[in-house]
């Protein structure tokens, strides 16, 4: 199956057996990587304050690209004393490790600390040697740094990632409870920013010449848009994390800026809806004027940022929502955290119309949008074509329906196509069975029972409405046997009574 994630989620390695500290480990000679097994994993991880682990499977193409970079990162971290391990999670002996640490896709890259082995931290950054090294290195040493003095490089250093934040705790005195709470909070989210504490309140003027702060307060500086937010107090460890999270994301973001730390807060926060806007680059600033007000207006219901993408073939959100280039500004509201329902405006968005539409969506007054190709003018081929608009009519027709969810670019789908066609021809004599397909990239599947995370996915619904995924061999006879075993009676239809009419 081809995974349909952007996200989403290990590579072959020839290995030699070597002895290391009286335990058996395996190192890939070409990459100088130490491979761990279920037998020695805990012992090896416990030797190091911080370690990176690359969980992979030998057949995974993404891993073949990333694993050599992981090995190079290991070389970059040798002076830091941070090891970079690999685990072949596809081997039977190592599958308990994959289950233990929730490995569901490949590669899965995790950062382990011996202080809490059971709760590794996910690595979601770029898959280059330098990014790997920095992403793991940040977990070594203290989470926050003391500042006595500072200059412009505190916020304007060329090496600072623009999607991160710099957080400064201005303390009344060093070593107090406020400092301890801040350091503990920084440790929880250390990969997401740069953290400092100081009792020198004048350092605030490095951020802005007129900026004044009070003792025992926090300042969050966003590198993305140069804005800063100040707290009224420092509070507890949890208070600090909440304040940073609440001010981490700019209210108007480019889709291209969705780094792991920003995406986590925008897509998976304590809110129901996300808003996406699609328009011309020339109108971006004009759109930003009103769109940046949306998160504050609908705080609690909406994500802390509106996501903007530029019109054009390169846009990834245009196809997802089915945006029309005929509209000046397209807007969609989507529920990514629950039912994945989309709500797409059918007119060009303005400040007034956008705010009203979002208000109506939140109030439950708007029906979900179903992305759909046009219904085929004829549908007389053995494999029936399903689109979003005719899904209920064809798939929920009261017959036994086998539905393939495919993508036009998917190699596995192309391999299945002739087999699926032959199957459909063989089953034409049974009027109670329908063989159908839907392009999952161009159409929404409005029934949540037909879930899919990759292509092709085969679902079967019998005449009584029971849905199950077909996970057997993709061979004609195997699928035929499955249909015969799982079909249920259809009133007025039986084998040998095929209908000639078009669906």
HELIX and SHEET records of a PDB file:
HELIX    1   1 UNK A   41  UNK A   45  1                                   5    
HELIX    2   2 UNK A   61  UNK A   76  1                                  16    
HELIX    3   3 UNK A   78  UNK A   80  5                                   3    
HELIX    4   4 UNK A   92  UNK A   94  5                                   3    
HELIX    5   5 UNK A   95  UNK A  100  1                                   6    
HELIX    6   6 UNK A  114  UNK A  116  5                                   3    
HELIX    7   7 UNK A  129  UNK A  137  1                                   9    
HELIX    8   8 UNK A  153  UNK A  156  1                                   4    
HELIX    9   9 UNK A  177  UNK A  188  1                                  12    
HELIX   10  10 UNK A  190  UNK A  192  5                                   3    
HELIX   11  11 UNK A  201  UNK A  203  5                                   3    
HELIX   12  12 UNK A  204  UNK A  207  1                                   4    
HELIX   13  13 UNK A  237  UNK A  248  1                                  12    
HELIX   14  14 UNK A  255  UNK A  257  5                                   3    
HELIX   15  15 UNK A  260  UNK A  267  1                                   8    
HELIX   16  16 UNK A  281  UNK A  283  5                                   3    
HELIX   17  17 UNK A  284  UNK A  291  1                                   8    
HELIX   18  18 UNK A  294  UNK A  297  1                                   4    
HELIX   19  19 UNK A  317  UNK A  321  1                                   5    
HELIX   20  20 UNK A  351  UNK A  362  1                                  12    
HELIX   21  21 UNK A  388  UNK A  390  5                                   3    
HELIX   22  22 UNK A  391  UNK A  395  1                                   5    
HELIX   23  23 UNK A  411  UNK A  427  1                                  17    
HELIX   24  24 UNK A  476  UNK A  486  1                                  11    
SHEET    1   A 2 UNK A   2  UNK A   3  0                                        
SHEET    2   A 2 UNK A 454  UNK A 455 -1                                        
SHEET    1   B 7 UNK A  16  UNK A  20  0                                        
SHEET    2   B 7 UNK A  23  UNK A  28 -1                                        
SHEET    3   B 7 UNK A  33  UNK A  35 -1                                        
SHEET    4   B 7 UNK A  83  UNK A  88  1                                        
SHEET    5   B 7 UNK A  50  UNK A  56  1                                        
SHEET    6   B 7 UNK A 108  UNK A 113 -1                                        
SHEET    7   B 7 UNK A 121  UNK A 122 -1                                        
SHEET    1   C 5 UNK A 145  UNK A 146  0                                        
SHEET    2   C 5 UNK A 193  UNK A 198  1                                        
SHEET    3   C 5 UNK A 165  UNK A 170  1                                        
SHEET    4   C 5 UNK A 217  UNK A 222 -1                                        
SHEET    5   C 5 UNK A 228  UNK A 230 -1                                        
SHEET    1   D 5 UNK A 252  UNK A 254  0                                        
SHEET    2   D 5 UNK A 302  UNK A 310  1                                        
SHEET    3   D 5 UNK A 273  UNK A 279  1                                        
SHEET    4   D 5 UNK A 329  UNK A 334 -1                                        
SHEET    5   D 5 UNK A 342  UNK A 344 -1                                        
SHEET    1   E 5 UNK A 384  UNK A 386  0                                        
SHEET    2   E 5 UNK A 433  UNK A 439  1                                        
SHEET    3   E 5 UNK A 400  UNK A 406  1                                        
SHEET    4   E 5 UNK A 457  UNK A 461 -1                                        
SHEET    5   E 5 UNK A 467  UNK A 470 -1                                        
END                                                                             
